Amino acid sequence: MVDVLSGGRLEFGVGSGYLKHEFSSFGVDFAEKYERFDEALEIIRMA
């Protein structure tokens, strides 16, 4: 649907974040960043 609505012009970018306060604000341990990013990216790919 997004492809049709955007005329094929959608660009989707992702990033894992790199500042500790970005994670602590949500109560997430910074050490889990890579594992969480990989899991979220896989879920997005399957969607």
N, C-alpha and C positions, 0 to 999 in steps of 0.2 A: 504494500500500500504506500509506504513512504517513497519507494522508487517511482511509482506512478505520480504521486503528488508533487515530487520534486523534479520530475522530468529526468531522473537518473543522476541528479547532481548532489545527492547526499554524501557527505564525508563524515565518517565517524572516527573519532580519535579517543584513545584511552591512555591513562597514565597511572602509575602506582602511587604517586605522591612521594615526597622525600623529606618533609619536615616533621619532626616528632610531634609538634603541637597539633598538626593536622590529624594525627591519630589519637592523641590523648583527649582531644575535644569530644571524641565519640566513644571514649573508654576502650579503645583498641590498642593492644600491645604492638609497638613498633616492630618487634621481632617477627611478627606474623605477616608482615606486609607482602612478602613474595608469595607465600602460600595463599593468602586471601586474593591477591591479584590474579594468580593463575586460575584459581577456582572460579572467580567472577568472569574472567575472560572465556573460560570454557563454557560457562552457562550462556553467555552472550552468543558464542559461536553456534551452540546447539539451537538457540532460538531462531 
